Amino acid sequence: MMTKLTRRTFTSALSVGAGAAAIGTFSIGRARAAEFTYKFANNLALTHPLNKRLAEAADKIKEETKGRFELQVFPSSQLGSDTDTLGQIRNGAVDFFSLSGLILSTLVPAAAISGVGFAFDSYPTVWKAMDGQLGAFVREEIAKSRQIFAFEKIWDNGFRQTTTSSKPVLTPADLDGVKLRVPPAPLWTSMFKAFGASPTTINFNETYSALQAKVVDGQENPLAIIETAKLYEVQTYCSTTNHMWDGFWILANRRNWDALPKDIQEVVTKHINAAGVAERADIEKLTASLREQLSSKGMKFNDVNPALFREKLRAAGFYTEWKGKFGDKAWETLEAAVGKLS
């Protein structure tokens, strides 16, 4: 039976709703407040497949736990930039966070291993590695931080492409001197320096404005992000370099996670991992259609020969350098999945 809506009950309901920022709904009535309400932060637009699948998972978790657990999802860096939110997930101010392994590498260096330039040539190779020994190795390294842990299934961000406003990138030489926005991670900076570019670290939530103001000439991201973040409005050329595969680790604050009863942990784990597998299929399907869609919005596409870029990295000592930084065990695990690099 629905209770009568008064000014007092309406105000109370608004506070329970956690504001318009969080994905989800609440009903006014005799709904019981959740025993556990956890925040999930990410840097992606509400329309990105990750947020759509998270919303579905949140509903399923709430239903299966009979309302005991509520997952509130905050998209579009609403709780802070990637670097800010990484600090919040470590201290427990945020409970869950989806983050690229390359950015996570500022805390857990081994997390960047999946982003080595031109290592992966296809999705089957990616999932063989990340659902296998390479993914297990990275999760073990993340767990050593003691403050956070990663769920078993890494979500897909896609293969990354290079966009510019002044000229297309056809060969490695075309990157010489180009001021390119990169995320705050050493592997990106190192790779583009090897190509002769001038990589500039900018958090994602500031990327559009930096491109618009010509602070940088270009950037690199998967097509799904180029589309959902409307980067086609401030970029002209897109070179399908496929230079890195990138994925999102779903991270949880260890202390807050351990505070949950085991049965709720099992439900959350089941639905988060299942949503991740579904999101992978979403990204692959979406990417297949985005080239035509972005072309219709004015982007000019060109393909490149990846062998030229891989050879440039090899000659510049990039693979040798990063083999030394990651260590023999990590590098051998990567090469077991992708073949010889260095």
N, C-alpha and C positions, 0 to 999 in steps of 0.2 A: 504494500500500500504506500503510495507516494505521500510525503508529508506536505503541509501547506508551505509555500514559498514566502518567506518574510524577508525584510531588509537584512535582518541579522543572519538568517540561514543562507541568504545569497552571498553575503560578504564572507561567511565562513567557507562556503563552497569554493569561492574564488581562491582563497588562500590554500585550500587543499589541492587545487588544480595545478599548482606550481607554475602558474603563469602561462602565457601563450607561447613561451619559448619551447616548452617541452612537448614532444609528440605524444598524442594520446587524448583521451576524453575522460570526463568524470560525470557521474549522474547525481542529481540532487535527490536525496531521499534517504532511505535507511541503509545506504551503502556503508560498509564497515571500513574504516581506515586500514590501510595495509600495515602489517606488522613490520615489514621491511620495505623502505622506499630508497632505491639506489639510483644514482645519476650516471648516465652514459654520455660522454662528450665525444664529438668528432668535428672535423673541419670541413665537412662536405655539405653541399646544398641539400635541402629537403627532398628534392627530386632525384637525387642520386640513388641507384639501386641499393647501396649500403643502408641508407636511412629507411627505404621502403621495407627491406627485409628485417631491419631492427624493429620497426613498428609492428610487423607481423609477429616476430618472436616475443616482443613485450606482451602482446595480447595473449598468446598461447601460454606464456609463463604465468601470467596473472590468472588465467582460467584454470590451469592444471594445479596451481598452488591454492586454489579457492580464495584468491584475493590476498593471500598472505604476503606475496612479493609483488612489488610494482617497480617496473623499470621505466624511468623517465629519460627520454633521449633528447639531447640538446645539440642540434646540428649547427653548421656554419660558424664554428669557432665562437659560439655564444658564451662559453665559459672561459675563453682566453685563446691565445695563439697556441700553436703546437708546443713551443718551448715552455710557455706558462702552464699548460695543462699537464705536461709531463711532470712538472714539479708538483702539481695538485694530485696526480694519481699516486705519486710517491708518498705524499704526506697524508693521503686519505681524504682530502677535500672533495675529490671526484672518485667515484667507485670503479667505473669502467671507462676505457678510452681506446679508440681504434687509431693505430699509429703505424706509419710506414717503418719498416725495419731499418731503413737508412737513416731516418731521423732518430729512432730509438738508439742507434749506434753511438750517439753522443753519451749515452749512459751505459749501453751494453755493446761494445765494439763488434762482437761477432754477429750481431743482428743485421749488419750490412752485407753479409756474405751473399745473400740472395740477389743483391743489386749490382754485382760486379758487371761492368760494361760488356755487352755483347756476349754474355755467357749462355743465355737461354735462347733457343731458336724456335720454340713452339710451346703451346700449353701442355701437351702430354709430358714434355720434359720437365716443365715447371712443377706439375702436380706429383710426378714421380719423385722429385727431390723434396718438395715441401711437405708432402704427406708421408715421406719416408725418412731416411737417415739425416738428411740435411735439416729438415724441419725439427726433428727431435733434438739434434745438436744445438740449434738456436734456442729452443725452449729451455733446455738445460742451462744454457748460459744466462738467459733472462732470469731464471729461478734463483741463480746465485746472487742476484741483487738483494734478495730477501724481502724487498719492499713490494715487488710486483711479481705476477706470473702471467703466462700467456696461455690462452685456450688452444686446444689441439689443432683446430682448423684455421689456417691463415686465410683471410678473405682476399679477393682480387682487386687490385687497383688498375691492372692492365699493363701492357707494354707501353713504354713512354716514347713520345714523339717530340720533335724539335720544331718550334714555331718562331718566326721572326717577322719583323715589320718592314725591313728594308730590302732583303734579298733572300732567295731560297738557299738552303743548304743541300748541295749536290754531292760534295766530296768533303773529306776532313779539312781541306784547305779553306773551304768556305766559312769555317768557324774561326779562322784566324782573326783575332782582335774583336770578335763580337762580344758585346756586353750582355751576358745571359743570366737571367734570374735562376738561381738554384736554391733548393731547400737547405736548411742549416745542418748539413752533414758532410764530413770530410771526403767521402767517396765521390760525391758529385763534383765537388771542387777539384779534386785530384784528376778525375777523368776529363773534364772540360779544359783544364789547364794543359793536359797532354795533347789536346787538339789545338792548342794555341788560343783558345777563347779567354775571355775575362769574366769568369763566373762571379756573380754577386749574390750573397746570401740575403734572402728576403723571405719572411714568413708568408705562408700561402694567403692569409687573409689580407695581405697588403699587395699582392701580386698584380691584381687588375689595375689598381691606381698607379703602381710603378710603371707598368707598360703604357698606360694612358698618358702619363706625364713624361714618357721617354727617358725615365731614369735608367731603364734597361731597354735593349732592342728586341730581346727575345726571351723565351722560357721553354721549358720542356715538361710535358705532362701526358698522361693517357688521353685518348680522344674523349672518353666519357667525362673527364673533368674539364677539358677544353670546351665541351658543349655546355655542361651544367653551370660552369662558372662564367659562361659567355665571353671567353677569352677571344673568340673569333671577332668580337667587336673592336679589339685593339691589336690584332695580329693579322697579317696578310697571307703569309706562306706557312705551310705545314709539310715538313719532310718526314716521311715515315721511316725514321731511323731505327725504331724498335731497340734503342740503345740499352735499355734496362727493362727488366720485368720488375714490377713493384707490387707489393701486397701489404695488407693491413693486419698486423697482429692485434687481436682483441686482448687487451690487458686489463687486469683487475688489481686493485690494491689488496695486498696479501692479508693485512690485518682485518679489513672490512669483509673480505671473502671468508676468512676463517670464522667470522662472527655469525655466519649463516648456518642454520641446521643442515645436516648432511642431505636430507631429502630435498631441500630447496636447492642446494648446490647441484644435485643431480639433474633436477628439472631445468635449471638455468643452463647448465653445461650442454644438455641434450639439445635444447632449442637454439642456443647460440651457435653451436657447431653445425646444426642442420641448416640454419639460416645462411651461414657462411658458404656452404656447398651450393645452395640455391643462388646466392649472390654471384658466385663464380660464373654460373651459366648465364645469368642476366648480363654480366659485363661482356662476356664473349659474344652473345647475341647482339647486344647494343653496339659494340664496336664494329661489327660487320656492317651495320647500317649507317654509321655516323659519317663515314667519308663522304657519301653522297649528300647527306643532310648538311654537313658543314660546307661543302662545296656550294650548295644552293644559297648559303648565307655569305658567300664571297671569299672563302678561303681557297687558296690555290695549292694543290697537292702535288708532290713529286716523290718518287721512290728512290732509294739509294742502294748501293751495293754494300752490304754489311761487311764483306771481307776486307774492303778498303779501310774501314774504320777499325776493325779488329787488328789489322796489321799495323796501323798507325799506333795503336795502344801498345802493341807488343814491342814495336821499335822504340817507343818512348820509355820503355821500362815499367809501364803501368802494372802489368800482371806480376812481374817480379817484385815490385814494391809492395803490392797488396798481399801477395803470398807471404812475404816476410811479416807483414802486420797482422794478418789473421792467424798465422801459424800453420805448421804442417798438417795437423789433424783436420782443421777446418777446410784447408785448401784441398786436401785429398778427398774429403767428403763431397765437396763441390764438384771436383773433376770426375769423381765416380759417377755422377749423374749427368754431367754435361760434356765430358770429354776433356782432352788436354787443352789448356789455355796458355800457360807460361812455357 
